[in-house]
Amino acid sequence: MATLSVVELMRERKKFSDQIAADVSQELAEQGLILDSFQIKGITDKVGYIQSLGAPEIQAKRQSAEISQTNADRAINQKNIANQEANLVEQTALDTNTANANAGIGRARAEAEQAEQLARAQAEQAVLQQQAENRQAQLDADVKRVADAQRYEAETRAQAELYTRERAAEAAAIEQVKQAEARTRIAEQQAQADKAKADGEAAAAIARATGEADALRAQAEAESEARRLRANAEADAIRAEGEARAAAVEAEAKAIASNQDAFLSQRVLETLPSIMAEFAKGYSTIGSVSIIGGSGDGASDLVGADSAKALKSVFDSVSSATGLDLASIIQGQAVGRGIGEGVAAASAPAAKRQPKPTTPPPPAPPAAAAE
């Protein structure tokens, strides 16, 4: 053991162990023992010399470890900074891409909204155009329907006005005859009823003499017969009145059927002011009219031209529906009215010079015949 220094003991443990084994084995062998194995747990001293020998190396190791730790921390910090810079770059790129994507989405949404608004406007324009066409078609149909209805009404009214006076006397005479016949039948049936009632009363008087039961039965039969006769009389009167009215209606219908064109013309001419009034309502909602370019005509000229076109359209519709030429009819009525006014004006002085005819006195009523 004394052959090795303290430093060698600490650094060359194997050599120290071999030397101990060699020295101890020889001594043990002398005692008859064999060294199987041993273990050096540690080498110490009481004055701390061994510990002081390792102090410089321990300090160097500690400094090296601290330097290594510092370098490692610095490397970690640099790595963290690099990672943060990379993350910042990536986040900036992500934000840029997100902003670009949002801008693209906004542009696409704006373009989609513009396209949708344009499509909606076009659809609304198409709907308005279709509604205008439908209103025009409905107006044409209404004009034709009104013309047809007015034509039928005009026919009926014209025929009624032209021939009502001629057939009124005949219808009234027929009705008077029917009523007279009905009154005669009523009087006869009333007389029969009175006679039956009188007979019943007589029978009742006789029955009272023979028995109250027979009298009551006879009176009931008489009243029943009287009611039956009265009901028959009223039924005949109602039937006669109905026949008279039917004859009057038939005469009026024949009068209407004989002159349809005149009635139709009159009714169509009467409805022209209302049709043009309905046409003029469209201009009443217009605040002002501005004319740009053109032939120099004013707004009143254009409105008048439109009114003339509308009136011609009505004339064409009536002509196609009824076959009537309203222009010719109006011209004919104007010429006839002018001729009539001229004739009336020419004949007025002659009429003033003629004396008024004297009306003969009414005839005296016939004297009542003596009974």
Secondary structure, 3 states (H helix, E strand, C coil): CCCCCHHHHHHCHHHHHHHHHHHHHHHHHHHCCCCCCCCCCCCCCCCCHHHHHHHHHHHHHHHHHHHHHHHHHHHHHHHHHHHHHHHHHHHHHHHHHHHHHHHHHHHHHHHHHHHHHHHHHHHHHHHHHHHHHHHHHHHHHHHHHHHHHHHHHHHHHHHHHHHHHHHHHHHHHHHHHHHHHHHHHHHHHHHHHHHHHHHHHHHHHHHHHHCHHHHHHHHHHHHHHHHHHHHHHHHHHHHHHHHHHHHHHHHHHHHHHCCHHHHHHHHHHHHHHHHHHHHHHHHHCCCCCCCCCCCCCCHHHHHHHHHHHHHHHHHHHHHHHHCCCHHHHHHHHHHHHHHHHHHHHHHHHHHHHCCCCCCCCCCCCCCCCCC
